[in-house]
Amino acid sequence: MHGMSVDYLSKVKVRLITSHGEMVLSFRPDKAPATVANFIKLCREEFYKDTRFHRVMEGFMIQGGCPNTKPGAVGIPGNGNPGYLIDAEFSDLVHERGAISMARGTAVNSAGSQFFIVHQRERATGLDGQYTVFGKLVSGEETLDRIAGVRTHPGGEASTPMQPVHLHQAIVIEP
């Protein structure tokens, strides 16, 4: 866990500073220790600095954490990772409003840096046991709503914001 204990990680929070306001996240290292440690590590390394929420689906979720959304990046947004993948850590945590979960490709163990925050009001039961829930939103629900409500391009799953939704910084708040 990158030298961080479960007890320590359970007390750490992360403040996401976005173009639409701030959100604060807390974590469940008792359920997803490697995922939480990876997320905190990436935050400390400023991996998420100047990325964007590239996938926004009002009433479902907002997704960010792709390095291909940084200024000057050449890859397709939604296809990037930190240069490695992490294993899924499924648990009894559920995809309810405010849950933070790892995005992944079709392979179960293909998460790396991309994450999503559930926006829908009712539990997204179809995601349970398929994606790793590793924390929750503890403040900034109005920011989640503002981001989820941005206009998106039509076509496909209509999830690409028409105007960029920036994640300026992900700041680790030490216990």
C-alpha positions in Angstrom: 0.0 0.0 0.0 2.8 2.3 -0.8 3.9 2.5 2.9 0.5 3.7 4.1 -1.5 1.8 6.8 -5.2 1.1 6.6 -5.7 3.2 9.7 -3.8 6.2 8.2 -5.6 5.9 4.9 -9.0 5.8 6.6 -8.3 9.3 8.0 -7.0 10.9 4.8 -9.3 13.0 2.7 -8.8 14.5 -0.8 -10.1 17.9 -1.9 -10.9 18.1 -5.6 -10.7 21.7 -6.9 -12.8 21.9 -10.1 -13.9 24.6 -12.5 -17.4 24.1 -11.0 -16.5 24.1 -7.2 -14.9 21.8 -4.7 -15.6 18.3 -3.5 -14.1 16.4 -0.6 -13.6 12.6 -0.7 -13.1 10.1 2.1 -11.9 6.5 1.6 -12.5 2.9 2.6 -9.1 1.2 2.7 -10.6 -1.5 4.8 -12.5 -2.6 1.7 -10.1 -1.5 -1.1 -6.6 -0.9 0.3 -4.6 -1.0 -2.9 -7.1 1.2 -4.8 -7.1 3.8 -2.0 -3.3 3.8 -1.7 -3.0 4.1 -5.5 -5.4 7.1 -5.6 -3.7 8.9 -2.8 -0.3 8.2 -4.4 -1.5 9.7 -7.7 -2.9 12.7 -5.9 0.4 13.3 -4.1 2.2 13.1 -7.5 -0.2 15.7 -8.9 -1.2 13.2 -11.6 -4.8 14.6 -11.6 -3.6 18.2 -11.9 -5.1 19.9 -15.0 -7.2 16.9 -16.1 -10.8 17.1 -17.0 -14.0 15.3 -16.3 -14.3 13.8 -19.8 -17.5 11.7 -19.3 -20.6 13.3 -17.7 -23.9 11.6 -17.5 -26.5 13.5 -15.5 -28.5 11.1 -13.3 -25.7 8.5 -13.5 -22.1 9.6 -12.9 -19.2 11.9 -13.7 -15.8 10.4 -14.7 -12.3 11.9 -14.6 -8.7 11.0 -14.0 -7.6 10.3 -17.6 -4.1 11.8 -18.4 -5.2 12.1 -22.0 -7.4 15.1 -21.0 -4.4 17.2 -19.9 -3.4 20.2 -22.1 -1.2 19.0 -24.9 -2.1 15.3 -24.5 -2.5 13.4 -27.7 -4.3 10.2 -26.6 -8.0 9.7 -26.8 -9.8 10.9 -23.6 -11.0 7.9 -21.6 -8.2 5.6 -22.8 -5.3 6.8 -20.6 -3.8 5.3 -17.5 -0.8 6.0 -15.3 1.4 3.5 -17.1 0.2 0.5 -15.1 -3.1 -1.2 -14.1 -4.4 -2.3 -10.7 -6.5 -5.3 -9.7 -10.2 -4.9 -8.9 -11.1 -5.0 -5.2 -14.8 -5.8 -5.1 -16.6 -5.6 -1.7 -20.0 -5.1 -0.2 -19.7 -1.3 -0.8 -22.5 -0.2 -3.2 -22.7 2.3 -6.0 -25.0 4.8 -4.3 -25.1 8.6 -4.8 -21.7 10.0 -3.9 -19.8 6.7 -4.1 -16.3 7.0 -5.7 -15.4 4.0 -7.9 -12.7 3.1 -10.3 -13.4 3.2 -14.0 -12.0 0.4 -16.1 -12.0 -1.1 -19.6 -13.7 -4.4 -20.5 -11.1 -6.4 -18.5 -11.9 -6.6 -14.8 -8.3 -5.7 -13.7 -7.9 -2.8 -16.1 -8.3 0.2 -13.8 -5.4 2.6 -13.3 -6.2 6.3 -12.7 -9.7 7.0 -13.9 -12.5 7.2 -11.4 -16.1 8.1 -11.3 -18.5 9.6 -8.7 -22.1 8.3 -8.8 -24.6 11.1 -9.4 -27.9 9.1 -9.6 -30.3 9.2 -6.6 -31.0 5.5 -6.5 -28.4 2.8 -6.1 -26.7 1.8 -9.4 -27.0 -1.9 -8.6 -25.7 -2.9 -12.1 -22.3 -1.5 -11.1 -22.1 -3.4 -7.8 -19.5 -6.2 -8.0 -18.3 -4.9 -11.4 -16.4 -1.8 -10.3 -14.3 -1.1 -7.2 -16.0 1.4 -4.8 -13.2 2.9 -2.7 -14.7 6.0 -1.0 -17.5 8.5 -0.9 -18.2 12.2 -1.3 -18.3 13.9 2.1 -18.9 17.4 0.9 -19.5 19.2 -2.4 -22.7 17.6 -3.5 -23.7 20.9 -5.1 -20.5 20.7 -7.2 -21.3 17.1 -8.2 -24.8 18.4 -9.3 -23.3 21.3 -11.3 -20.8 19.1 -13.1 -23.5 16.4 -13.8 -25.7 19.1 -15.2 -23.3 20.5 -17.9 -24.4 20.3 -21.5 -22.9 17.4 -23.4 -22.4 16.7 -27.1 -25.2 14.7 -28.8 -24.4 11.4 -30.3 -22.9 8.2 -28.9 -23.7 8.1 -25.2 -23.9 11.9 -25.2 -21.4 12.1 -22.3 -18.7 14.5 -23.6 -19.1 18.0 -22.1 -19.5 20.8 -24.6 -17.3 23.0 -22.4 -14.4 21.5 -20.5 -15.0 20.6 -16.9 -11.5 21.1 -15.3 -10.1 19.2 -12.4 -7.5 21.8 -11.4 -6.0 19.9 -8.4 -6.6 16.9 -6.1 -5.1 17.9 -2.8 -4.4 15.3 -0.1 -5.6 16.4 3.3 -3.5 14.7 6.0 -5.1 13.5 9.2 
